[in-house]
Amino acid sequence: RSARTPHNVGNLMTSHPSSALTVIPVVTREELNQFIALPWSIYGDDPHWVPPLKSDVRNAFDHEKHPFHKHSEAQPFLALRGSVPVGRICAIRNRNHETFHEEPVGFFGWFECVDDVEVATALFDVVREWLRFRDLKIMRGPTSFSTNETCGLLVDGEPGPPSVMMAYNPKYYPNLLQACGLTKVKDLYAWQMDDQMDMGYLLRGEKLVTRRYGITMRSFDMAKFDTELETVRSIYNAAWEKNWGFVPMTDEEIDHMAAELKPILEPKLALFVEDSDGVPIGFALALPDFNQVLKKMDGKLWPFGIFKALIAKRRINWMRVIILGLVEEWRGKGIDVLLYLGLIRAGREVGITQGEQSWILEDNDKMNAAIKRLGGQMYRTYRLYEIPL
């Protein structure tokens, strides 16, 4: 194949001669460097943007390093006005989603764009053509690469940096997507919480469920990391399988994510609940907000980023509850109270007293009501969009 026609793209490339705007598939290392660097020109001095580690983005598109590419396809594109990058996007075919949900949906992700409808239109057009070529009927996103990773567009809420693994974007992005014909398919909520919630309610619930069901709770044992990870794997895929948009993670994907999160994992913030026979029936994971560290590193580990990280890590005062769930037969019994209470206590032990629980589907009424009952405040809304192909 030529440098300009990767095997999964063919001759797909669009141009707009009147404005010297072209959209090209990212093929070469130099183009990938431009794709990775583009956000720095979009966000500039935005005080809330958290630069990602450039090495992490590069690894995401490395077919040897990211297991998503073993079962699915992803093709990044770059928009150029003349020779200047002005936008980027990634076309995504998630075959596991197609099989699990039995729906011909393709995805887009990694979207960044100047405030220009023409550029946004050109980017979405090329993704739509790429997906149509694969007989998909709907384009949905943003996701990168699935709902198990960062997804959604920030459309409303309080200002401030995003929590770890949560999206952030300029305020004009929703208008760009709407101008390109995309419409809302689902909103995702982020709830802000602190340790001043109704502890009496939690303590009463703790006494009730432990007495009635013999439930116990324990933290993640780092000395048995692989064994504990296998338990998390079984609970995760069982507890979330009926959620809208959920796709079971493969063994390799869970191993990959665990390896990425292990350096920032605080074992006290990873909790199992077990029944009277010692069988794990639920799991909760809160991550210290490592974005507070990334913000100081400007996308680079070396030469000084690692030292900034070590200093900033000791000052993290926020966490994100990224997972909290029970296997189906144990839901509705108040056992989630133990997990909330355990995270509050563990957070205090490690110097964290506030954070967020995210994301929660807008129509997950039970969980949204439970968080509100505990004193949580819904403070940000993220949105997934779609358009028929």
Secondary structure as a PSIPRED ss2 file (coil, helix, strand):
# PSIPRED VFORMAT (PSIPRED V4.0)

   1 R C   1.000  0.000  0.000
   2 S C   1.000  0.000  0.000
   3 A C   1.000  0.000  0.000
   4 R C   1.000  0.000  0.000
   5 T C   1.000  0.000  0.000
   6 P C   1.000  0.000  0.000
   7 H C   1.000  0.000  0.000
   8 N C   1.000  0.000  0.000
   9 V C   1.000  0.000  0.000
  10 G C   1.000  0.000  0.000
  11 N C   1.000  0.000  0.000
  12 L C   1.000  0.000  0.000
  13 M C   1.000  0.000  0.000
  14 T E   0.000  0.000  1.000
  15 S E   0.000  0.000  1.000
  16 H E   0.000  0.000  1.000
  17 P H   0.000  1.000  0.000
  18 S H   0.000  1.000  0.000
  19 S H   0.000  1.000  0.000
  20 A C   1.000  0.000  0.000
  21 L E   0.000  0.000  1.000
  22 T E   0.000  0.000  1.000
  23 V E   0.000  0.000  1.000
  24 I E   0.000  0.000  1.000
  25 P E   0.000  0.000  1.000
  26 V C   1.000  0.000  0.000
  27 V C   1.000  0.000  0.000
  28 T C   1.000  0.000  0.000
  29 R H   0.000  1.000  0.000
  30 E H   0.000  1.000  0.000
  31 E H   0.000  1.000  0.000
  32 L H   0.000  1.000  0.000
  33 N H   0.000  1.000  0.000
  34 Q H   0.000  1.000  0.000
  35 F H   0.000  1.000  0.000
  36 I H   0.000  1.000  0.000
  37 A H   0.000  1.000  0.000
  38 L H   0.000  1.000  0.000
  39 P H   0.000  1.000  0.000
  40 W H   0.000  1.000  0.000
  41 S H   0.000  1.000  0.000
  42 I H   0.000  1.000  0.000
  43 Y H   0.000  1.000  0.000
  44 G C   1.000  0.000  0.000
  45 D C   1.000  0.000  0.000
  46 D C   1.000  0.000  0.000
  47 P C   1.000  0.000  0.000
  48 H C   1.000  0.000  0.000
  49 W C   1.000  0.000  0.000
  50 V C   1.000  0.000  0.000
  51 P C   1.000  0.000  0.000
  52 P C   1.000  0.000  0.000
  53 L C   1.000  0.000  0.000
  54 K H   0.000  1.000  0.000
  55 S H   0.000  1.000  0.000
  56 D H   0.000  1.000  0.000
  57 V H   0.000  1.000  0.000
  58 R H   0.000  1.000  0.000
  59 N H   0.000  1.000  0.000
  60 A H   0.000  1.000  0.000
  61 F C   1.000  0.000  0.000
  62 D C   1.000  0.000  0.000
  63 H C   1.000  0.000  0.000
  64 E C   1.000  0.000  0.000
  65 K C   1.000  0.000  0.000
  66 H C   1.000  0.000  0.000
  67 P H   0.000  1.000  0.000
  68 F H   0.000  1.000  0.000
  69 H H   0.000  1.000  0.000
  70 K H   0.000  1.000  0.000
  71 H C   1.000  0.000  0.000
  72 S C   1.000  0.000  0.000
  73 E E   0.000  0.000  1.000
  74 A E   0.000  0.000  1.000
  75 Q E   0.000  0.000  1.000
  76 P E   0.000  0.000  1.000
  77 F E   0.000  0.000  1.000
  78 L E   0.000  0.000  1.000
  79 A E   0.000  0.000  1.000
  80 L E   0.000  0.000  1.000
  81 R E   0.000  0.000  1.000
  82 G C   1.000  0.000  0.000
  83 S C   1.000  0.000  0.000
  84 V E   0.000  0.000  1.000
  85 P E   0.000  0.000  1.000
  86 V E   0.000  0.000  1.000
  87 G E   0.000  0.000  1.000
  88 R E   0.000  0.000  1.000
  89 I E   0.000  0.000  1.000
  90 C E   0.000  0.000  1.000
  91 A E   0.000  0.000  1.000
  92 I E   0.000  0.000  1.000
  93 R E   0.000  0.000  1.000
  94 N C   1.000  0.000  0.000
  95 R H   0.000  1.000  0.000
  96 N H   0.000  1.000  0.000
  97 H H   0.000  1.000  0.000
  98 E H   0.000  1.000  0.000
  99 T H   0.000  1.000  0.000
 100 F H   0.000  1.000  0.000
 101 H H   0.000  1.000  0.000
 102 E C   1.000  0.000  0.000
 103 E C   1.000  0.000  0.000
 104 P C   1.000  0.000  0.000
 105 V E   0.000  0.000  1.000
 106 G E   0.000  0.000  1.000
 107 F E   0.000  0.000  1.000
 108 F E   0.000  0.000  1.000
 109 G E   0.000  0.000  1.000
 110 W E   0.000  0.000  1.000
 111 F E   0.000  0.000  1.000
 112 E E   0.000  0.000  1.000
 113 C E   0.000  0.000  1.000
 114 V C   1.000  0.000  0.000
 115 D C   1.000  0.000  0.000
 116 D C   1.000  0.000  0.000
 117 V H   0.000  1.000  0.000
 118 E H   0.000  1.000  0.000
 119 V H   0.000  1.000  0.000
 120 A H   0.000  1.000  0.000
 121 T H   0.000  1.000  0.000
 122 A H   0.000  1.000  0.000
 123 L H   0.000  1.000  0.000
 124 F H   0.000  1.000  0.000
 125 D H   0.000  1.000  0.000
 126 V H   0.000  1.000  0.000
 127 V H   0.000  1.000  0.000
 128 R H   0.000  1.000  0.000
 129 E H   0.000  1.000  0.000
 130 W H   0.000  1.000  0.000
 131 L H   0.000  1.000  0.000
 132 R H   0.000  1.000  0.000
 133 F C   1.000  0.000  0.000
 134 R C   1.000  0.000  0.000
 135 D C   1.000  0.000  0.000
 136 L C   1.000  0.000  0.000
 137 K C   1.000  0.000  0.000
 138 I E   0.000  0.000  1.000
 139 M E   0.000  0.000  1.000
 140 R E   0.000  0.000  1.000
 141 G E   0.000  0.000  1.000
 142 P C   1.000  0.000  0.000
 143 T E   0.000  0.000  1.000
 144 S E   0.000  0.000  1.000
 145 F C   1.000  0.000  0.000
 146 S C   1.000  0.000  0.000
 147 T C   1.000  0.000  0.000
 148 N C   1.000  0.000  0.000
 149 E C   1.000  0.000  0.000
 150 T E   0.000  0.000  1.000
 151 C E   0.000  0.000  1.000
 152 G C   1.000  0.000  0.000
 153 L E   0.000  0.000  1.000
 154 L E   0.000  0.000  1.000
 155 V E   0.000  0.000  1.000
 156 D E   0.000  0.000  1.000
 157 G E   0.000  0.000  1.000
 158 E C   1.000  0.000  0.000
 159 P C   1.000  0.000  0.000
 160 G C   1.000  0.000  0.000
 161 P C   1.000  0.000  0.000
 162 P C   1.000  0.000  0.000
 163 S C   1.000  0.000  0.000
 164 V C   1.000  0.000  0.000
 165 M C   1.000  0.000  0.000
 166 M C   1.000  0.000  0.000
 167 A C   1.000  0.000  0.000
 168 Y C   1.000  0.000  0.000
 169 N C   1.000  0.000  0.000
 170 P C   1.000  0.000  0.000
 171 K C   1.000  0.000  0.000
 172 Y C   1.000  0.000  0.000
 173 Y H   0.000  1.000  0.000
 174 P H   0.000  1.000  0.000
 175 N H   0.000  1.000  0.000
 176 L H   0.000  1.000  0.000
 177 L H   0.000  1.000  0.000
 178 Q H   0.000  1.000  0.000
 179 A H   0.000  1.000  0.000
 180 C C   1.000  0.000  0.000
 181 G C   1.000  0.000  0.000
 182 L C   1.000  0.000  0.000
 183 T E   0.000  0.000  1.000
 184 K E   0.000  0.000  1.000
 185 V E   0.000  0.000  1.000
 186 K E   0.000  0.000  1.000
 187 D E   0.000  0.000  1.000
 188 L E   0.000  0.000  1.000
 189 Y E   0.000  0.000  1.000
 190 A E   0.000  0.000  1.000
 191 W E   0.000  0.000  1.000
 192 Q E   0.000  0.000  1.000
 193 M E   0.000  0.000  1.000
 194 D E   0.000  0.000  1.000
 195 D C   1.000  0.000  0.000
 196 Q C   1.000  0.000  0.000
 197 M C   1.000  0.000  0.000
 198 D C   1.000  0.000  0.000
 199 M H   0.000  1.000  0.000
 200 G H   0.000  1.000  0.000
 201 Y H   0.000  1.000  0.000
 202 L H   0.000  1.000  0.000
 203 L H   0.000  1.000  0.000
 204 R H   0.000  1.000  0.000
 205 G H   0.000  1.000  0.000
 206 E H   0.000  1.000  0.000
 207 K H   0.000  1.000  0.000
 208 L H   0.000  1.000  0.000
 209 V H   0.000  1.000  0.000
 210 T H   0.000  1.000  0.000
 211 R H   0.000  1.000  0.000
 212 R H   0.000  1.000  0.000
 213 Y H   0.000  1.000  0.000
 214 G C   1.000  0.000  0.000
 215 I C   1.000  0.000  0.000
 216 T E   0.000  0.000  1.000
 217 M E   0.000  0.000  1.000
 218 R E   0.000  0.000  1.000
 219 S E   0.000  0.000  1.000
 220 F C   1.000  0.000  0.000
 221 D C   1.000  0.000  0.000
 222 M H   0.000  1.000  0.000
 223 A H   0.000  1.000  0.000
 224 K H   0.000  1.000  0.000
 225 F H   0.000  1.000  0.000
 226 D H   0.000  1.000  0.000
 227 T H   0.000  1.000  0.000
 228 E H   0.000  1.000  0.000
 229 L H   0.000  1.000  0.000
 230 E H   0.000  1.000  0.000
 231 T H   0.000  1.000  0.000
 232 V H   0.000  1.000  0.000
 233 R H   0.000  1.000  0.000
 234 S H   0.000  1.000  0.000
 235 I H   0.000  1.000  0.000
 236 Y H   0.000  1.000  0.000
 237 N H   0.000  1.000  0.000
 238 A H   0.000  1.000  0.000
 239 A H   0.000  1.000  0.000
 240 W C   1.000  0.000  0.000
 241 E C   1.000  0.000  0.000
 242 K C   1.000  0.000  0.000
 243 N C   1.000  0.000  0.000
 244 W C   1.000  0.000  0.000
 245 G C   1.000  0.000  0.000
 246 F C   1.000  0.000  0.000
 247 V C   1.000  0.000  0.000
 248 P C   1.000  0.000  0.000
 249 M C   1.000  0.000  0.000
 250 T C   1.000  0.000  0.000
 251 D H   0.000  1.000  0.000
 252 E H   0.000  1.000  0.000
 253 E H   0.000  1.000  0.000
 254 I H   0.000  1.000  0.000
 255 D H   0.000  1.000  0.000
 256 H H   0.000  1.000  0.000
 257 M H   0.000  1.000  0.000
 258 A H   0.000  1.000  0.000
 259 A H   0.000  1.000  0.000
 260 E H   0.000  1.000  0.000
 261 L H   0.000  1.000  0.000
 262 K H   0.000  1.000  0.000
 263 P H   0.000  1.000  0.000
 264 I H   0.000  1.000  0.000
 265 L C   1.000  0.000  0.000
 266 E C   1.000  0.000  0.000
 267 P H   0.000  1.000  0.000
 268 K H   0.000  1.000  0.000
 269 L H   0.000  1.000  0.000
 270 A E   0.000  0.000  1.000
 271 L E   0.000  0.000  1.000
 272 F E   0.000  0.000  1.000
 273 V E   0.000  0.000  1.000
 274 E E   0.000  0.000  1.000
 275 D C   1.000  0.000  0.000
 276 S C   1.000  0.000  0.000
 277 D C   1.000  0.000  0.000
 278 G C   1.000  0.000  0.000
 279 V C   1.000  0.000  0.000
 280 P E   0.000  0.000  1.000
 281 I E   0.000  0.000  1.000
 282 G E   0.000  0.000  1.000
 283 F E   0.000  0.000  1.000
 284 A E   0.000  0.000  1.000
 285 L E   0.000  0.000  1.000
 286 A E   0.000  0.000  1.000
 287 L E   0.000  0.000  1.000
 288 P E   0.000  0.000  1.000
 289 D C   1.000  0.000  0.000
 290 F C   1.000  0.000  0.000
 291 N H   0.000  1.000  0.000
 292 Q H   0.000  1.000  0.000
 293 V H   0.000  1.000  0.000
 294 L H   0.000  1.000  0.000
 295 K C   1.000  0.000  0.000
 296 K C   1.000  0.000  0.000
 297 M C   1.000  0.000  0.000
 298 D C   1.000  0.000  0.000
 299 G C   1.000  0.000  0.000
 300 K C   1.000  0.000  0.000
 301 L C   1.000  0.000  0.000
 302 W C   1.000  0.000  0.000
 303 P C   1.000  0.000  0.000
 304 F C   1.000  0.000  0.000
 305 G H   0.000  1.000  0.000
 306 I H   0.000  1.000  0.000
 307 F H   0.000  1.000  0.000
 308 K H   0.000  1.000  0.000
 309 A H   0.000  1.000  0.000
 310 L H   0.000  1.000  0.000
 311 I H   0.000  1.000  0.000
 312 A H   0.000  1.000  0.000
 313 K H   0.000  1.000  0.000
 314 R C   1.000  0.000  0.000
 315 R C   1.000  0.000  0.000
 316 I C   1.000  0.000  0.000
 317 N C   1.000  0.000  0.000
 318 W E   0.000  0.000  1.000
 319 M E   0.000  0.000  1.000
 320 R E   0.000  0.000  1.000
 321 V E   0.000  0.000  1.000
 322 I E   0.000  0.000  1.000
 323 I E   0.000  0.000  1.000
 324 L E   0.000  0.000  1.000
 325 G E   0.000  0.000  1.000
 326 L E   0.000  0.000  1.000
 327 V C   1.000  0.000  0.000
 328 E H   0.000  1.000  0.000
 329 E H   0.000  1.000  0.000
 330 W H   0.000  1.000  0.000
 331 R C   1.000  0.000  0.000
 332 G C   1.000  0.000  0.000
 333 K C   1.000  0.000  0.000
 334 G C   1.000  0.000  0.000
 335 I C   1.000  0.000  0.000
 336 D H   0.000  1.000  0.000
 337 V H   0.000  1.000  0.000
 338 L H   0.000  1.000  0.000
 339 L H   0.000  1.000  0.000
 340 Y H   0.000  1.000  0.000
 341 L H   0.000  1.000  0.000
 342 G H   0.000  1.000  0.000
 343 L H   0.000  1.000  0.000
 344 I H   0.000  1.000  0.000
 345 R H   0.000  1.000  0.000
 346 A H   0.000  1.000  0.000
 347 G H   0.000  1.000  0.000
 348 R H   0.000  1.000  0.000
 349 E H   0.000  1.000  0.000
 350 V C   1.000  0.000  0.000
 351 G C   1.000  0.000  0.000
 352 I C   1.000  0.000  0.000
 353 T C   1.000  0.000  0.000
 354 Q E   0.000  0.000  1.000
 355 G E   0.000  0.000  1.000
 356 E E   0.000  0.000  1.000
 357 Q E   0.000  0.000  1.000
 358 S E   0.000  0.000  1.000
 359 W E   0.000  0.000  1.000
 360 I E   0.000  0.000  1.000
 361 L E   0.000  0.000  1.000
 362 E C   1.000  0.000  0.000
 363 D C   1.000  0.000  0.000
 364 N C   1.000  0.000  0.000
 365 D H   0.000  1.000  0.000
 366 K H   0.000  1.000  0.000
 367 M H   0.000  1.000  0.000
 368 N H   0.000  1.000  0.000
 369 A H   0.000  1.000  0.000
 370 A H   0.000  1.000  0.000
 371 I H   0.000  1.000  0.000
 372 K H   0.000  1.000  0.000
 373 R H   0.000  1.000  0.000
 374 L C   1.000  0.000  0.000
 375 G C   1.000  0.000  0.000
 376 G C   1.000  0.000  0.000
 377 Q E   0.000  0.000  1.000
 378 M E   0.000  0.000  1.000
 379 Y E   0.000  0.000  1.000
 380 R E   0.000  0.000  1.000
 381 T E   0.000  0.000  1.000
 382 Y E   0.000  0.000  1.000
 383 R E   0.000  0.000  1.000
 384 L E   0.000  0.000  1.000
 385 Y E   0.000  0.000  1.000
 386 E E   0.000  0.000  1.000
 387 I E   0.000  0.000  1.000
 388 P E   0.000  0.000  1.000
 389 L C   1.000  0.000  0.000
